[in-house]
Amino acid sequence: MTNDDRTVSVVFSEKDFRRRNRELSALLELSNFLSSARSLDELLDGALKMVLAFFRLEAGRIYLKDAQGPFLVLAAHQGMEPEGLERVHVKEGFSGKAYRTRACIVQHVLELEDKRRAALLLGKGFETIVCVPLIYTDQVGGVMNLAASKTFQPDQHQMDLLTTMGNQIAVAANHAKLYEDLTCQLQVLREKKEMIKFFAYSVSHDLKSPAVGIHGLTKRFKEKYAATLDEKGRAYCDQILKTAEHMVALVEKINIYIMTRESALNIDRIDLTELLHGIRDEFSDVFEKRGIRLALPKALPEVLADRVSLARLFRNLLDNALKYGGDAMSEIRIQYSSEEDFHVFRFRDNGVGLSEKDSEKIFELFHRDVSSRGTEGSGLGLAIVKEIAERHGGCIAVEKGAARGASFRIVIAKNLSDGD
């Protein structure tokens, strides 16, 4: 130890610490081990060995409470075969008593009320049993039993140490169980995700070929036999062609949604002015035909984003407005503003607008409201937009209170990289 007028410095020596305070040293070693154990089995086995070694006892068992019933189930053992001791009801024996009373119990084997169990333990050469409840956050998670082949009568100091060790083990075991449960759930989710992804890919792939085949056969049939068909027959052919085209378009939308979710983002520096003017040119014929004006910001920055995804986001928003804005819609306006960590876009039109009910569901997969009937669409367009915004560290929401038309607020993060 060194000191001056202002500070006191103590050089830590693990060797001196062990000699000076054997109990605290044991707790520290146990704590370090519990924090590094990789599995529940490793944690319980290792902790039991350390407790037995410290108190120089021959055997021990750790029981954990069964989540499905009033039983304590053997989870670890050292120094004795567990036959006949694998499962204990919480209302029987010294283990059940320690569990119910939440107290450490020391008992001579000859004095046990359960003579069958007493005979079993005597046959294994044990004279004294110590039961320690494993308590965490005021709950009893199990019991640790320690056995000695001689009389073992711990004093209050040792009982306090056993109780503390039991609590440490209980907390660590509970965390390990939660982690293992979470790991199992994550694995199940991964398997379900892969199954759903495989199913989606399979369905989209398997549906496209027959849809294209139906379209091709119907087209050839109509071309060859149109003269022999009456008006109703030709109408049926047209309807089949239209339905097949819709099926192909839907399959392509599903594929786009899957790619949007699963494909890695290729983050690049994008000139927004160039991107939006290019998309405006793609829709120019439709705008001219319907008399719609697309208003773009005069000054736009460069942004870090996935070019394909960002272009798809604006195309889908334009396509959605053109489909559902109504015949009276005359303007679509895109606005930009900058926040500290985000680029903010507002996409507005002066069409028929959205009801409050629709604004809450419009981003759901395959959502089609009542007003969509008779309008071609998959119900995936805005779901894809939502997915793109979220993968860019942002979100999309309907802005309420617009006097006329629909208004969306789209946010993407500024500082993206390929790893995001």
Backbone torsions as a table, in degrees:
resi	resn	phi	psi	omega
1	MET	NA	133.8	175.0
2	THR	-124.0	151.5	178.3
3	ASN	-151.2	155.1	171.6
4	ASP	-136.6	-164.0	-175.9
5	ASP	-67.5	-21.3	-172.3
6	ARG	-114.1	-31.1	-173.5
7	THR	-134.1	159.8	171.4
8	VAL	-125.7	123.7	-178.4
9	SER	-114.8	132.3	178.8
10	VAL	-119.6	120.4	176.7
11	VAL	-81.5	121.6	-175.8
12	PHE	-81.1	129.8	174.7
13	SER	-124.5	116.1	-178.4
14	GLU	-62.6	-37.3	179.6
15	LYS	-63.4	-47.2	178.6
16	ASP	-65.2	-37.1	179.9
17	PHE	-61.4	-44.0	180.0
18	ARG	-63.0	-40.9	-179.7
19	ARG	-70.4	-37.2	-175.4
20	ARG	-75.8	-38.0	-175.7
21	ASN	-145.8	86.8	-175.3
22	ARG	-63.1	-37.8	-177.2
23	GLU	-67.6	-49.0	178.7
24	LEU	-63.6	-35.4	177.4
25	SER	-62.4	-40.9	178.3
26	ALA	-64.2	-42.3	178.3
27	LEU	-63.4	-40.0	179.2
28	LEU	-64.8	-44.2	178.8
29	GLU	-63.0	-42.5	178.7
30	LEU	-63.5	-44.0	179.7
31	SER	-61.2	-43.8	179.1
32	ASN	-63.1	-40.8	179.0
33	PHE	-66.0	-45.9	-177.9
34	LEU	-60.6	-33.1	-179.0
35	SER	-76.7	-14.8	-177.1
36	SER	-109.3	-10.6	-178.9
37	ALA	-62.2	140.0	-172.9
38	ARG	-92.3	-18.9	-178.5
39	SER	-145.5	165.4	-180.0
40	LEU	-64.0	-42.4	180.0
41	ASP	-62.5	-45.8	179.0
42	GLU	-62.1	-40.6	-179.4
43	LEU	-62.4	-49.3	-175.9
44	LEU	-69.6	-42.9	179.5
45	ASP	-62.2	-46.8	-178.3
46	GLY	-66.2	-41.8	-179.9
47	ALA	-63.7	-41.8	179.8
48	LEU	-63.4	-41.8	177.6
49	LYS	-60.5	-41.6	-177.8
50	MET	-66.9	-40.9	179.3
51	VAL	-65.6	-44.6	179.6
52	LEU	-62.2	-41.6	-179.0
53	ALA	-65.4	-40.8	-177.6
54	PHE	-65.4	-43.1	-177.6
55	PHE	-91.5	2.0	178.7
56	ARG	56.2	49.8	177.9
57	LEU	-108.2	156.7	-170.8
58	GLU	-88.3	-32.1	-172.2
59	ALA	-149.1	159.8	178.6
60	GLY	-164.5	161.8	177.2
61	ARG	-140.0	148.7	172.2
62	ILE	-122.2	124.6	176.1
63	TYR	-107.4	142.2	173.5
64	LEU	-116.4	146.4	-179.3
65	LYS	-66.2	131.6	176.4
66	ASP	-73.4	123.7	-178.6
67	ALA	-68.2	-18.5	-175.4
68	GLN	-97.7	-5.5	-177.8
69	GLY	-171.7	177.8	-175.6
70	PRO	-82.1	57.4	-177.4
71	PHE	-132.2	153.0	169.8
72	LEU	-104.5	126.2	-174.2
73	VAL	-111.2	132.6	-178.6
74	LEU	-62.5	125.6	-178.3
75	ALA	-117.5	-20.4	177.9
76	ALA	-159.0	149.6	177.5
77	HIS	-153.3	151.0	178.9
78	GLN	-142.9	138.6	170.6
79	GLY	81.1	1.2	179.1
80	MET	-160.5	148.5	175.7
81	GLU	-74.4	136.9	-173.9
82	PRO	-85.8	7.3	-175.6
83	GLU	-56.7	127.5	-178.9
84	GLY	87.4	-5.0	-177.0
85	LEU	-125.2	21.4	-173.0
86	GLU	-76.4	-21.9	-172.9
87	ARG	-148.8	130.7	-176.2
88	VAL	-131.9	133.0	175.1
89	HIS	-75.3	143.0	-176.2
90	VAL	-66.9	-10.5	179.3
91	LYS	-102.3	7.1	-177.8
92	GLU	-127.4	152.2	172.7
93	GLY	69.7	177.3	-179.2
94	PHE	-70.9	-28.1	177.2
95	SER	-66.6	-44.9	177.8
96	GLY	-63.3	-37.7	-180.0
97	LYS	-65.6	-42.8	177.7
98	ALA	-63.7	-37.2	178.8
99	TYR	-65.3	-46.0	-175.6
100	ARG	-71.6	-40.8	-174.8
101	THR	-87.5	-11.9	-179.4
102	ARG	58.7	33.5	-176.1
103	ALA	-130.1	149.5	173.3
104	CYS	-69.5	138.1	-178.6
105	ILE	-127.3	130.2	174.1
106	VAL	-116.1	127.7	-174.7
107	GLN	-147.6	140.7	173.5
108	HIS	-77.0	140.1	-176.0
109	VAL	-60.2	-37.5	-178.6
110	LEU	-63.1	-22.4	-176.5
111	GLU	-94.7	4.1	-179.9
112	LEU	-65.8	140.3	178.7
113	GLU	-70.7	-35.2	179.8
114	ASP	-81.5	96.5	-175.1
115	LYS	-65.6	-30.4	178.0
116	ARG	-65.0	-44.8	179.7
117	ARG	-70.3	-34.9	177.5
118	ALA	-61.4	-43.6	179.3
119	ALA	-64.8	-37.1	179.4
120	LEU	-63.3	-44.3	-178.9
121	LEU	-71.8	-39.7	177.0
122	LEU	-62.5	-37.6	178.4
123	GLY	-64.6	-25.1	177.5
124	LYS	-90.1	-0.6	174.0
125	GLY	90.2	22.8	-176.8
126	PHE	-106.9	143.6	-177.0
127	GLU	-112.9	-34.8	-177.1
128	THR	-127.3	140.2	177.4
129	ILE	-122.2	135.1	174.4
130	VAL	-120.1	128.7	178.9
131	CYS	-113.9	127.6	-178.0
132	VAL	-121.6	118.2	177.3
133	PRO	-69.5	140.3	178.1
134	LEU	-98.1	104.4	-171.0
135	ILE	-114.1	132.6	174.2
136	TYR	-138.9	139.6	-179.2
137	THR	40.9	45.2	177.3
138	ASP	66.8	18.7	175.7
139	GLN	-118.9	144.8	176.9
140	VAL	-92.0	114.9	-177.6
141	GLY	-95.1	-10.0	-179.3
142	GLY	168.3	-162.8	-178.0
143	VAL	-143.0	140.7	172.8
144	MET	-109.5	120.8	178.8
145	ASN	-104.6	132.9	177.8
146	LEU	-120.8	139.5	-176.2
147	ALA	-125.5	141.1	178.7
148	ALA	-127.4	143.3	179.2
149	SER	-83.9	2.5	178.2
150	LYS	-136.4	175.8	178.0
151	THR	-67.8	127.0	179.5
152	PHE	-128.9	112.5	-177.1
153	GLN	-122.7	87.6	-177.8
154	PRO	-67.7	142.3	176.5
155	ASP	-82.8	179.4	-176.1
156	GLN	-61.3	-36.7	179.5
157	HIS	-62.1	-43.8	178.9
158	GLN	-68.7	-36.9	177.9
159	MET	-64.2	-40.1	176.7
160	ASP	-61.8	-40.5	179.4
161	LEU	-65.6	-42.5	177.5
162	LEU	-61.3	-42.7	178.9
163	THR	-61.4	-43.5	179.9
164	THR	-64.4	-43.8	177.4
165	MET	-61.3	-41.7	177.9
166	GLY	-60.8	-42.1	178.6
167	ASN	-64.5	-41.0	177.3
168	GLN	-59.7	-47.0	-179.7
169	ILE	-62.9	-40.8	-178.7
170	ALA	-62.5	-45.9	-179.7
171	VAL	-62.4	-47.5	-178.9
172	ALA	-64.3	-40.4	179.8
173	ALA	-65.0	-40.5	178.8
174	ASN	-62.6	-44.2	177.9
175	HIS	-63.3	-40.1	179.8
176	ALA	-64.9	-40.2	177.8
177	LYS	-64.1	-44.0	178.1
178	LEU	-60.7	-41.5	-179.9
179	TYR	-65.0	-43.8	179.7
180	GLU	-65.4	-40.3	177.4
181	ASP	-62.2	-43.7	179.5
182	LEU	-63.7	-41.7	178.8
183	THR	-61.4	-42.3	178.3
184	CYS	-63.9	-43.1	179.3
185	GLN	-64.2	-40.0	177.8
186	LEU	-63.7	-39.2	178.5
187	GLN	-64.9	-41.3	177.2
188	VAL	-62.1	-42.7	178.8
189	LEU	-63.4	-40.3	178.1
190	ARG	-61.7	-43.9	179.9
191	GLU	-64.0	-41.7	178.3
192	LYS	-65.8	-39.8	179.1
193	LYS	-62.2	-45.0	179.6
194	GLU	-64.4	-38.2	179.5
195	MET	-65.9	-43.5	179.3
196	ILE	-65.1	-41.5	179.8
197	LYS	-63.9	-44.3	178.2
198	PHE	-62.3	-42.2	179.0
199	PHE	-62.2	-44.4	-178.9
200	ALA	-63.4	-45.1	177.8
201	TYR	-61.3	-45.0	-177.8
202	SER	-63.4	-46.9	-178.7
203	VAL	-62.7	-46.6	-177.6
204	SER	-64.1	-38.0	179.4
205	HIS	-71.0	-45.0	-176.5
206	ASP	-71.5	-26.4	179.4
207	LEU	-78.0	-32.9	-173.2
208	LYS	-65.7	-43.7	-176.9
209	SER	-61.2	-49.8	178.1
210	PRO	-65.3	-33.4	178.7
211	ALA	-64.8	-43.9	176.7
212	VAL	-64.0	-39.5	178.8
213	GLY	-63.2	-44.2	178.8
214	ILE	-61.3	-42.8	-179.9
215	HIS	-62.2	-46.1	-178.5
216	GLY	-64.7	-44.9	-179.6
217	LEU	-64.8	-41.8	-179.5
218	THR	-65.8	-39.3	179.3
219	LYS	-64.1	-44.9	178.5
220	ARG	-65.5	-38.7	178.9
221	PHE	-61.8	-44.6	-178.9
222	LYS	-65.6	-43.4	180.0
223	GLU	-61.9	-38.3	-175.3
224	LYS	-82.8	-34.5	-172.4
225	TYR	-116.8	13.7	-178.1
226	ALA	-57.4	-36.6	-176.9
227	ALA	-66.2	-28.2	-177.2
228	THR	-93.2	-7.9	-179.7
229	LEU	-90.1	144.3	173.7
230	ASP	-81.6	-177.8	-175.6
231	GLU	-62.1	-39.0	-179.9
232	LYS	-66.6	-39.1	179.0
233	GLY	-63.8	-42.4	178.6
234	ARG	-66.1	-35.8	177.8
235	ALA	-64.8	-38.9	176.8
236	TYR	-62.4	-42.6	178.5
237	CYS	-60.8	-43.7	179.6
238	ASP	-62.6	-39.4	179.8
239	GLN	-67.2	-40.3	177.0
240	ILE	-62.7	-43.5	178.7
241	LEU	-60.1	-44.8	-178.9
242	LYS	-64.0	-42.8	180.0
243	THR	-65.3	-41.8	178.8
244	ALA	-63.2	-41.5	177.6
245	GLU	-61.6	-39.9	179.3
246	HIS	-65.5	-38.6	178.4
247	MET	-62.7	-44.1	179.4
248	VAL	-62.5	-43.8	179.8
249	ALA	-63.1	-39.9	179.6
250	LEU	-65.1	-43.4	178.4
251	VAL	-61.1	-41.7	179.2
252	GLU	-64.3	-38.4	177.0
253	LYS	-64.6	-40.6	177.8
254	ILE	-62.0	-43.6	178.1
255	ASN	-61.4	-40.2	178.8
256	ILE	-64.2	-42.3	179.3
257	TYR	-61.9	-43.5	179.4
258	ILE	-63.1	-45.5	179.5
259	MET	-63.3	-37.3	179.1
260	THR	-62.0	-38.5	-179.2
261	ARG	-77.3	-39.4	-167.1
262	GLU	-101.7	-27.4	-176.4
263	SER	-72.2	143.4	177.4
264	ALA	-68.6	142.2	177.2
265	LEU	-75.8	137.6	174.4
266	ASN	-107.1	90.2	-173.9
267	ILE	-74.3	126.8	-177.7
268	ASP	-141.1	162.8	176.2
269	ARG	-82.9	123.8	-172.4
270	ILE	-120.6	133.6	173.5
271	ASP	-82.7	105.9	-175.9
272	LEU	-62.0	-38.4	-179.8
273	THR	-60.0	-47.1	179.3
274	GLU	-63.0	-43.3	-178.6
275	LEU	-61.9	-49.5	-175.5
276	LEU	-70.7	-34.8	176.9
277	HIS	-67.4	-34.7	176.7
278	GLY	-65.7	-41.9	178.4
279	ILE	-67.3	-38.9	177.1
280	ARG	-58.9	-39.9	178.8
281	ASP	-64.3	-35.7	178.9
282	GLU	-61.4	-35.4	-176.7
283	PHE	-97.7	5.9	-172.0
284	SER	-58.1	-39.8	-179.0
285	ASP	-63.2	-42.3	-179.9
286	VAL	-66.7	-43.2	179.3
287	PHE	-60.3	-44.4	-178.3
288	GLU	-65.9	-42.7	-178.3
289	LYS	-64.3	-38.1	-176.7
290	ARG	-97.3	-2.5	178.4
291	GLY	69.3	40.9	-177.8
292	ILE	-107.6	135.2	177.7
293	ARG	-102.0	130.1	174.7
294	LEU	-103.1	113.6	-178.9
295	ALA	-97.8	123.0	-179.4
296	LEU	-113.9	153.0	177.3
297	PRO	-62.2	147.0	-179.7
298	LYS	-75.3	-36.9	-178.2
299	ALA	-121.7	121.9	-179.9
300	LEU	-131.0	143.8	-179.4
301	PRO	-86.5	173.9	166.0
302	GLU	-83.0	144.7	-179.8
303	VAL	-128.2	155.0	173.0
304	LEU	-94.2	117.1	-177.9
305	ALA	-165.5	172.6	172.5
306	ASP	-82.9	117.2	-172.9
307	ARG	-59.0	-47.9	-177.7
308	VAL	-61.8	-44.3	-178.0
309	SER	-66.6	-43.4	-177.8
310	LEU	-65.9	-39.5	176.6
311	ALA	-63.3	-40.1	179.2
312	ARG	-64.6	-37.4	178.7
313	LEU	-57.8	-51.0	-178.1
314	PHE	-70.4	-36.3	177.0
315	ARG	-61.5	-44.6	-178.4
316	ASN	-65.6	-37.9	177.6
317	LEU	-65.2	-42.9	177.2
318	LEU	-64.1	-44.9	-179.6
319	ASP	-61.8	-39.9	178.7
320	ASN	-63.8	-43.3	179.2
321	ALA	-64.4	-42.3	-179.2
322	LEU	-65.7	-34.2	-178.9
323	LYS	-75.2	-40.4	-169.0
324	TYR	-116.1	1.5	-179.0
325	GLY	-74.7	-19.2	-179.9
326	GLY	90.7	165.1	-176.5
327	ASP	-68.3	-25.4	-176.0
328	ALA	-84.7	-5.6	-179.0
329	MET	-65.9	131.3	-176.3
330	SER	-124.5	-9.9	-177.5
331	GLU	-148.6	139.8	169.8
332	ILE	-123.7	130.9	-175.0
333	ARG	-126.4	130.0	174.4
334	ILE	-110.6	127.8	-179.7
335	GLN	-121.5	155.3	-178.8
336	TYR	-132.4	141.3	170.6
337	SER	-145.4	160.0	-176.8
338	SER	-116.2	132.3	170.8
339	GLU	-112.0	175.9	-172.7
340	GLU	-55.2	-48.1	-175.9
341	ASP	-115.8	2.4	-172.4
342	PHE	-137.4	148.8	165.0
343	HIS	-91.1	135.0	-178.2
344	VAL	-121.2	125.5	177.2
345	PHE	-115.8	142.3	171.9
346	ARG	-119.5	128.4	-177.4
347	PHE	-117.6	113.1	-173.2
348	ARG	-128.9	147.1	171.9
349	ASP	-135.8	165.8	179.3
350	ASN	-109.5	36.5	179.5
351	GLY	-85.5	-151.0	-172.2
352	VAL	-73.7	-19.8	176.4
353	GLY	83.2	-172.0	-176.3
354	LEU	-127.2	145.1	172.4
355	SER	-78.8	160.1	179.8
356	GLU	-61.4	-35.3	179.2
357	LYS	-65.1	-43.2	-179.3
358	ASP	-69.0	-32.8	-177.1
359	SER	-64.9	-20.4	179.4
360	GLU	-86.8	-21.5	-174.0
361	LYS	-114.8	-5.3	-167.7
362	ILE	-64.3	-21.4	-178.8
363	PHE	-94.3	3.6	179.0
364	GLU	-76.1	152.9	178.6
365	LEU	-62.0	133.3	175.6
366	PHE	60.4	22.5	178.8
367	HIS	-73.5	127.8	176.7
368	ARG	-136.8	115.3	-178.7
369	ASP	-81.6	177.2	-176.8
370	VAL	-60.8	-37.4	-178.2
371	SER	-69.9	-10.4	-178.5
372	SER	-83.2	-11.9	-177.7
373	ARG	-61.7	132.1	-178.2
374	GLY	90.3	-6.8	178.3
375	THR	-108.5	128.7	-180.0
376	GLU	-66.2	136.5	179.1
377	GLY	173.6	161.3	-176.2
378	SER	-105.3	-16.0	-173.3
379	GLY	76.7	16.9	-179.2
380	LEU	-113.1	-14.3	-172.9
381	GLY	-56.2	-52.5	-177.7
382	LEU	-77.5	-24.6	173.7
383	ALA	-65.3	-38.1	176.9
384	ILE	-66.8	-41.9	177.6
385	VAL	-59.1	-45.1	179.1
386	LYS	-60.6	-43.9	-179.5
387	GLU	-63.8	-41.4	179.5
388	ILE	-64.0	-45.6	-179.8
389	ALA	-61.3	-43.6	-178.2
390	GLU	-68.3	-36.9	178.1
391	ARG	-70.4	-17.0	174.7
392	HIS	-97.7	23.7	175.7
393	GLY	72.2	23.3	-176.5
394	GLY	-134.6	-147.5	-176.6
395	CYS	-164.8	172.9	173.7
396	ILE	-136.6	143.9	179.6
397	ALA	-149.0	153.4	173.7
398	VAL	-80.6	130.5	175.8
399	GLU	-87.4	124.0	-177.3
400	LYS	-90.0	159.3	175.5
401	GLY	91.6	5.3	178.4
402	ALA	-67.3	137.1	-177.9
403	ALA	-63.8	-35.6	-179.3
404	ARG	-153.4	146.7	176.0
405	GLY	80.8	-168.8	-179.4
406	ALA	-111.4	147.1	-179.8
407	SER	-138.4	127.0	179.4
408	PHE	-117.9	143.6	174.2
409	ARG	-113.8	118.5	-178.0
410	ILE	-114.6	131.2	-177.6
411	VAL	-124.3	133.8	171.6
412	ILE	-132.0	148.5	-178.5
413	ALA	-70.5	151.8	-178.2
414	LYS	-83.4	-44.7	-170.6
415	ASN	-98.9	71.7	179.1
416	LEU	-96.6	155.3	173.7
417	SER	-142.2	174.8	-177.4
418	ASP	-60.5	-23.7	-178.6
419	GLY	-82.1	-9.6	-176.3
420	ASP	-80.8	NA	NA
